[in-house]
C-alpha cells in the first residue's frame, strides 16, 4: 500500500531520518519506538507528504503503486484523509477551540467526499458510536474544552476515520492520557484496524502500548531504523544493544514492588541532530561498542527475530 | 513508632467552580476529601491516581502554597498553616519541590546557577559567597559540573534540566522533597537515570520523599509506601509491594493492569 525506499530527511549535513525502508500492507499494525528526537515523527510526516519545507527529502515513496513526489501538495492532497490520516499527541491542540466538534469532524467528509450536511451528520454519529464517544448527539454541538482528554482523543480518531483511510498513523496518541484511559484508546485503535482492515502505524515511546497493539515493530535511534521484526519476538529477544537498553530501563511493576533498586540505564542522552556520530548512531552510549563503530554505519543483519543494524551482530558475536 | 516527619490529618480542599446560572449558587468541586497520612523520615511515599484525583492539590497543601479548608498539616510537629509569614519562610528550606516541566520552572533569561541559588536567597540567611559554593556542590551531586552553572536552561536536554531542578530543590538541605510528576515527561532511559539519582540522593542525604505520579510502574520502583487517590479520597494505602500485589479496589486493579501492559 505504502512503501518507503531509502528515505532520508535531512537538514544540511544532519539527517533526521537516514535510509529508511519499509512497506505497509492493508491490515498491518506497525509500532515505531525510540526516544524523542530519534526521527519517529519525521518518518510519519514523510508518509503523509508533510515534511516541513526547511528539510530535504530523498529516496522513494510509493503509494498504491504510484511514485509520490515528496513535497508536491497537489499530488498528495487527494490522498490525505482518504488513503491515510493521522492523529496527534495533544488532542486539544489539534482541535479548533472555536468550532463545534461536529463541524470539525464533518469538514473532511464534505470537502473530500462531497457529502451533504444531513449525510455528514449521519456519518459523524456512526463514527462517534464506532469510536465509543458517549452522548454522540450532544457532542456534535459541544466545543473541545467541554470534553475530557480521552473523549477528545476519540473525537480525533473519529475525525481521522471520516473518509475511511486505508492507513491510520497515530503519533503518540496516548502520551497525554492517564494510564487506564490510554489502555482503552490503544485497544480501540486495534479494534478499528481489525474491523476495517485498516493499516495502523503506532508511534510511541511507550513500549507497553506498542507491545499490546502491534504485530511488527521498528526501533529507531538517531534517525536510523536499528531493529525490526515481529513485535513480540523483538521485545522478548532484542538483538540491538539500543533495544536491549530501552527494555531494561523500563520500570516494571512486578519486579520492583517497593524494593527501591537501581534501574539499568543507557548512559547519556540522545545527541542533537548535528552531534550524531557518523557511523553507528548509538556509538558513544553503547555498552558493547567497538573502535570502528563511530566511523562506519552498520549494515542490516538478519537476526532470529528480524533485522538489526549493529556491527557486533555482523561479526558473528551475539551482541552480549 | 518511627520518627514522623509529616502528618496530614483529615485534610479537605474545595474549589468553587464558575457559576453555571445567574441565580444558582456556584458548584463546588471537592479536590481532596478527608485525606490523612503520615510520612516517616527517610521514607518515600507514592501518591498515585489519574488526572483530577487530587494529587497535585495535596502536594500544593503540603508545600503550604494553599491552605486546606479543613484539617491540619504538621511538618516536624508544627502546623504549617499556623505559622506567620516569616516563620513559614524559614521553614520552607526544609521542604522543597520538583515539578514536571523543568522548562516551566527555570527562568530562561537567568543562568542555571542563579536559578539554583534562588531558594537560598529567598530564605536570606546565606552570604553570596556561600551560595556560590553550595550551587557548585549541588550541581556535582546531581551529576553536572560547576561550570554548567554558567549556562542557560535552553542549553540543556530535558533530563539535564530535571537534574537542575533537583539541584535547586536540594540546595537548602531539605528534609522533605515533593516530586510532582517529576519523571513523567522524560524518555524511559532518561527517566531511569533520574529515578536512580533520586534514590541515590535519598540514601546519601536521608531525604524523605512524597512522590506523585500517575505511573504505577515508576511508583513501584521508588516508593516504600503508596496511597491510591480517586476523586480526592484515599482508596487504599500501605506498603507498595502489598498494595500493588493485592489491590483491594477495582480502581487500583485497573491501574495495576494498565501499568502491566
HADDOCK unambig.tbl for C-alpha pairs under 7 A between the chains (distance, minus, plus):
assign (segid A and resid 35 and name CA) (segid B and resid 187 and name CA) 5.75 0.50 0.50
assign (segid A and resid 36 and name CA) (segid B and resid 187 and name CA) 6.88 0.50 0.50
assign (segid A and resid 178 and name CA) (segid B and resid 50 and name CA) 5.66 0.50 0.50
assign (segid A and resid 178 and name CA) (segid B and resid 51 and name CA) 6.71 0.50 0.50
assign (segid A and resid 178 and name CA) (segid B and resid 214 and name CA) 6.82 0.50 0.50
assign (segid A and resid 179 and name CA) (segid B and resid 214 and name CA) 7.00 0.50 0.50
assign (segid A and resid 179 and name CA) (segid B and resid 215 and name CA) 6.91 0.50 0.50
assign (segid A and resid 179 and name CA) (segid B and resid 255 and name CA) 6.83 0.50 0.50
assign (segid A and resid 179 and name CA) (segid B and resid 258 and name CA) 5.72 0.50 0.50
assign (segid A and resid 179 and name CA) (segid B and resid 259 and name CA) 6.94 0.50 0.50
assign (segid A and resid 180 and name CA) (segid B and resid 254 and name CA) 6.66 0.50 0.50
assign (segid A and resid 180 and name CA) (segid B and resid 255 and name CA) 6.07 0.50 0.50
assign (segid A and resid 180 and name CA) (segid B and resid 258 and name CA) 5.28 0.50 0.50
assign (segid A and resid 183 and name CA) (segid B and resid 258 and name CA) 6.15 0.50 0.50
assign (segid A and resid 208 and name CA) (segid B and resid 261 and name CA) 5.00 0.50 0.50
assign (segid A and resid 209 and name CA) (segid B and resid 261 and name CA) 6.74 0.50 0.50
assign (segid A and resid 212 and name CA) (segid B and resid 261 and name CA) 6.62 0.50 0.50
assign (segid A and resid 246 and name CA) (segid B and resid 188 and name CA) 6.76 0.50 0.50
assign (segid A and resid 246 and name CA) (segid B and resid 189 and name CA) 6.15 0.50 0.50
assign (segid A and resid 249 and name CA) (segid B and resid 188 and name CA) 6.09 0.50 0.50
assign (segid A and resid 249 and name CA) (segid B and resid 189 and name CA) 5.34 0.50 0.50
assign (segid A and resid 249 and name CA) (segid B and resid 192 and name CA) 5.65 0.50 0.50
assign (segid A and resid 250 and name CA) (segid B and resid 188 and name CA) 5.92 0.50 0.50
assign (segid A and resid 251 and name CA) (segid B and resid 217 and name CA) 5.45 0.50 0.50
assign (segid A and resid 251 and name CA) (segid B and resid 218 and name CA) 5.71 0.50 0.50
assign (segid A and resid 251 and name CA) (segid B and resid 221 and name CA) 6.32 0.50 0.50
assign (segid A and resid 252 and name CA) (segid B and resid 217 and name CA) 5.30 0.50 0.50
assign (segid A and resid 253 and name CA) (segid B and resid 216 and name CA) 6.91 0.50 0.50
assign (segid A and resid 253 and name CA) (segid B and resid 217 and name CA) 4.43 0.50 0.50
assign (segid A and resid 253 and name CA) (segid B and resid 220 and name CA) 5.58 0.50 0.50
assign (segid A and resid 253 and name CA) (segid B and resid 259 and name CA) 6.96 0.50 0.50
assign (segid A and resid 253 and name CA) (segid B and resid 260 and name CA) 6.68 0.50 0.50
assign (segid A and resid 256 and name CA) (segid B and resid 220 and name CA) 5.54 0.50 0.50
assign (segid A and resid 256 and name CA) (segid B and resid 221 and name CA) 4.71 0.50 0.50
assign (segid A and resid 257 and name CA) (segid B and resid 220 and name CA) 4.64 0.50 0.50
assign (segid A and resid 257 and name CA) (segid B and resid 221 and name CA) 6.14 0.50 0.50
assign (segid A and resid 257 and name CA) (segid B and resid 240 and name CA) 5.75 0.50 0.50
assign (segid A and resid 257 and name CA) (segid B and resid 241 and name CA) 4.38 0.50 0.50
assign (segid A and resid 258 and name CA) (segid B and resid 220 and name CA) 5.18 0.50 0.50
assign (segid A and resid 258 and name CA) (segid B and resid 221 and name CA) 5.76 0.50 0.50
assign (segid A and resid 258 and name CA) (segid B and resid 222 and name CA) 6.25 0.50 0.50
assign (segid A and resid 258 and name CA) (segid B and resid 223 and name CA) 5.32 0.50 0.50
assign (segid A and resid 258 and name CA) (segid B and resid 224 and name CA) 4.87 0.50 0.50
assign (segid A and resid 258 and name CA) (segid B and resid 240 and name CA) 4.96 0.50 0.50
assign (segid A and resid 258 and name CA) (segid B and resid 241 and name CA) 5.36 0.50 0.50
assign (segid A and resid 259 and name CA) (segid B and resid 221 and name CA) 6.58 0.50 0.50
assign (segid A and resid 260 and name CA) (segid B and resid 221 and name CA) 5.43 0.50 0.50
assign (segid A and resid 260 and name CA) (segid B and resid 222 and name CA) 4.77 0.50 0.50
assign (segid A and resid 260 and name CA) (segid B and resid 223 and name CA) 6.66 0.50 0.50
assign (segid A and resid 261 and name CA) (segid B and resid 221 and name CA) 6.76 0.50 0.50
assign (segid A and resid 262 and name CA) (segid B and resid 196 and name CA) 5.51 0.50 0.50
assign (segid A and resid 263 and name CA) (segid B and resid 192 and name CA) 5.79 0.50 0.50
assign (segid A and resid 263 and name CA) (segid B and resid 196 and name CA) 6.52 0.50 0.50
assign (segid A and resid 265 and name CA) (segid B and resid 189 and name CA) 5.53 0.50 0.50
assign (segid A and resid 265 and name CA) (segid B and resid 192 and name CA) 5.77 0.50 0.50
assign (segid A and resid 265 and name CA) (segid B and resid 193 and name CA) 6.00 0.50 0.50
assign (segid A and resid 266 and name CA) (segid B and resid 189 and name CA) 5.65 0.50 0.50
assign (segid A and resid 269 and name CA) (segid B and resid 190 and name CA) 6.88 0.50 0.50
